[in-house]
Amino acid sequence: MHEDELLDLEEESPSASKIFRDWIFVIVIALGAAMLVRVFVLQQFYISGPSMETSLFQDDRVLVNKLSYRLHDINHGDVIVFDRVTTSGGVVEHDDLIKRVIAVGGDSIQIKKCEVWVNGVVVEEPYLGATVEGEDLNSRCRVVDMPSLTVPDDQLFVMGDNRAESFDSRSFGPIPKKLVIGRAFAVVWPLGSLRWL
């Protein structure tokens, strides 16, 4: 190798500061992309209560698709995360809740003898767990009958799968569709519980 060839190689090799700048640039771009995905596309949510058992359990983590309902309508049976806004003593509080959509705007919903009726038809609910043993039907399902209610347009009636332990539309009424964050579609933690919803 000639001396002038060695000089050319040295001139072409990047300096340590250039490599460092390139890595910083890549890291900033990756973090920016991750933040955009989290804000606009996917977000992980932590399950902190029993209201969705037997579908979701305490400490499960679910992925929520935030774009889903920009592309299509919310459907009966979808598991959604929504922002429940409450005001207490002039303080506005936000809680993210996860529930199943039972009825949409325009539907009539009624609960009688432990069965959910939407538009006059009993809803098949294979996702519900076994009922508690008891003398009569109402004590077995531990769900109070609810008179017929028509869900207002642009609102949803949501319930937890663990009906006896869920704080849902039976307590706070239908929720505005605009408060829906997205559709939960997969359990991603713990690893032994990976599954689609």
C-alpha positions as CSV (number, residue, x, y, z in Angstrom):
1,M,0.0,0.0,0.0
2,H,1.3,3.4,-0.8
3,E,1.4,6.3,1.6
4,D,-1.2,8.3,-0.3
5,E,-3.6,5.4,-0.2
6,L,-3.2,5.3,3.6
7,L,-4.0,9.0,3.8
8,D,-7.2,8.5,1.7
9,L,-8.4,5.7,4.1
10,E,-7.7,7.9,7.1
11,E,-9.7,10.8,5.6
12,E,-12.6,8.5,4.8
13,S,-12.9,7.0,8.3
14,P,-15.4,8.9,10.5
15,S,-14.3,10.6,13.7
16,A,-15.6,9.5,17.1
17,S,-17.6,12.7,17.4
18,K,-19.4,12.0,14.1
19,I,-20.2,8.5,15.1
20,F,-21.5,9.8,18.5
21,R,-23.7,12.4,16.7
22,D,-25.1,9.8,14.3
23,W,-26.0,7.5,17.3
24,I,-27.7,10.4,19.1
25,F,-29.7,11.2,15.9
26,V,-30.8,7.6,15.6
27,I,-31.8,7.4,19.3
28,V,-33.8,10.7,19.1
29,I,-35.6,9.5,15.9
30,A,-36.4,6.2,17.5
31,L,-37.7,7.8,20.7
32,G,-39.8,10.3,18.7
33,A,-41.3,7.4,16.6
34,A,-42.1,5.5,19.8
35,M,-43.8,8.5,21.3
36,L,-45.9,9.1,18.1
37,V,-46.9,5.4,18.2
38,R,-47.9,5.6,21.9
39,V,-49.8,8.9,21.5
40,F,-51.6,8.1,18.2
41,V,-51.6,4.3,17.5
42,L,-51.0,1.8,20.4
43,Q,-50.8,2.1,24.1
44,Q,-50.5,-0.4,26.9
45,F,-52.9,-0.3,29.8
46,Y,-52.6,-2.0,33.2
47,I,-55.6,-3.9,34.7
48,S,-56.0,-2.9,38.3
49,G,-59.3,-4.6,39.4
50,P,-61.6,-7.6,39.0
51,S,-64.3,-6.0,36.9
52,M,-63.3,-7.8,33.6
53,E,-62.7,-11.3,35.1
54,T,-62.8,-13.9,33.5
55,S,-61.5,-12.2,30.4
56,L,-58.9,-10.0,32.0
57,F,-57.3,-10.4,35.4
58,Q,-55.5,-8.2,38.0
59,D,-52.0,-7.2,36.8
60,D,-52.7,-8.1,33.1
61,R,-51.4,-5.6,30.6
62,V,-53.4,-5.1,27.4
63,L,-52.6,-3.4,24.1
64,V,-55.1,-0.8,22.9
65,N,-55.4,0.2,19.3
66,K,-56.2,4.0,19.3
67,L,-56.8,4.1,15.5
68,S,-59.3,1.3,15.4
69,Y,-62.4,3.5,15.7
70,R,-61.1,6.1,13.3
71,L,-61.3,3.4,10.6
72,H,-64.6,1.6,11.6
73,D,-67.5,1.8,14.0
74,I,-67.6,0.5,17.6
75,N,-69.3,-2.9,17.7
76,H,-71.3,-4.8,20.3
77,G,-68.9,-7.0,22.3
78,D,-65.8,-4.8,21.7
79,V,-63.5,-4.4,24.8
80,I,-62.7,-0.7,25.0
81,V,-60.7,1.7,27.2
82,F,-62.3,5.0,27.8
83,D,-61.7,8.1,29.9
84,R,-64.3,8.5,32.7
85,V,-64.4,12.1,33.7
86,T,-65.8,13.0,37.1
87,T,-66.0,16.2,39.1
88,S,-65.6,16.2,42.8
89,G,-65.6,19.4,44.8
90,G,-64.7,21.4,41.7
91,V,-61.8,19.1,40.9
92,V,-62.0,17.3,37.5
93,E,-60.7,13.7,37.7
94,H,-59.9,11.3,34.8
95,D,-59.9,7.5,35.2
96,D,-59.2,5.1,32.4
97,L,-61.6,2.2,32.6
98,I,-61.9,-1.0,30.5
99,K,-65.3,-2.5,29.8
100,R,-67.2,-4.4,27.1
101,V,-69.6,-2.6,24.8
102,I,-73.1,-4.1,25.3
103,A,-75.2,-1.6,23.5
104,V,-74.6,1.4,21.1
105,G,-76.6,4.5,20.3
106,G,-80.2,3.8,19.4
107,D,-80.2,0.3,21.1
108,S,-82.7,-0.5,23.9
109,I,-81.1,-2.5,26.7
110,Q,-82.7,-4.3,29.6
111,I,-81.5,-6.7,32.3
112,K,-84.1,-9.2,33.5
113,K,-83.6,-12.5,35.4
114,C,-79.8,-12.2,34.9
115,E,-80.0,-11.9,31.2
116,V,-79.1,-8.9,29.1
117,W,-81.5,-8.0,26.4
118,V,-80.6,-5.7,23.5
119,N,-83.4,-4.7,21.1
120,G,-85.6,-7.4,22.5
121,V,-83.1,-10.2,22.0
122,V,-81.1,-12.0,24.7
123,V,-77.4,-11.3,24.2
124,E,-75.2,-14.4,24.0
125,E,-72.2,-13.8,26.3
126,P,-69.7,-16.7,26.2
127,Y,-67.1,-14.5,27.8
128,L,-68.9,-14.4,31.2
129,G,-67.6,-16.6,33.9
130,A,-69.4,-19.2,36.0
131,T,-72.1,-17.8,38.2
132,V,-72.1,-18.0,42.0
133,E,-74.1,-20.8,43.5
134,G,-77.3,-19.8,45.2
135,E,-81.0,-20.6,46.0
136,D,-82.5,-18.4,43.3
137,L,-81.5,-17.1,39.9
138,N,-80.9,-13.5,41.1
139,S,-78.5,-14.6,43.9
140,R,-76.6,-16.8,41.5
141,C,-75.8,-14.1,39.1
142,R,-75.8,-11.3,41.7
143,V,-77.0,-8.8,39.0
144,V,-80.0,-6.5,39.7
145,D,-82.7,-6.3,37.1
146,M,-82.7,-3.0,35.1
147,P,-85.7,-1.6,33.3
148,S,-85.5,-0.9,29.6
149,L,-83.3,2.0,28.6
150,T,-82.6,3.5,25.1
151,V,-79.0,4.4,24.6
152,P,-78.7,8.0,23.3
153,D,-77.1,8.5,19.9
154,D,-73.3,8.8,20.0
155,Q,-73.2,7.0,23.4
156,L,-72.4,3.5,24.5
157,F,-73.7,1.2,27.3
158,V,-70.7,-0.7,28.8
159,M,-70.4,-3.4,31.4
160,G,-67.6,-5.4,33.0
161,D,-67.5,-9.2,32.4
162,N,-67.5,-9.7,36.1
163,R,-71.0,-8.2,36.5
164,A,-71.2,-8.5,40.3
165,E,-67.8,-6.6,40.7
166,S,-68.1,-4.0,38.0
167,F,-68.7,-0.3,38.2
168,D,-70.1,0.4,34.8
169,S,-73.0,2.0,32.8
170,R,-75.5,0.4,35.2
171,S,-74.1,2.8,37.8
172,F,-73.0,5.9,35.8
173,G,-75.1,5.5,32.7
174,P,-74.1,5.4,29.0
175,I,-70.8,7.0,28.1
176,P,-70.1,9.4,25.2
177,K,-68.3,7.8,22.2
178,K,-65.9,10.7,22.2
179,L,-64.4,9.5,25.5
180,V,-63.3,6.1,24.0
181,I,-59.5,5.9,23.8
182,G,-59.4,2.7,21.8
183,R,-60.1,-1.0,21.4
184,A,-58.2,-3.5,23.6
185,F,-57.1,-6.3,21.3
186,A,-54.4,-8.3,23.1
187,V,-53.1,-9.3,26.5
188,V,-49.3,-8.9,26.4
189,W,-48.4,-9.5,30.1
190,P,-47.7,-11.7,31.9
191,L,-46.0,-13.7,29.2
192,G,-47.8,-16.9,30.0
193,S,-51.1,-15.2,29.4
194,L,-50.5,-13.8,25.8
195,R,-53.7,-13.9,23.9
196,W,-56.0,-12.0,21.6
197,L,-59.2,-10.5,23.0
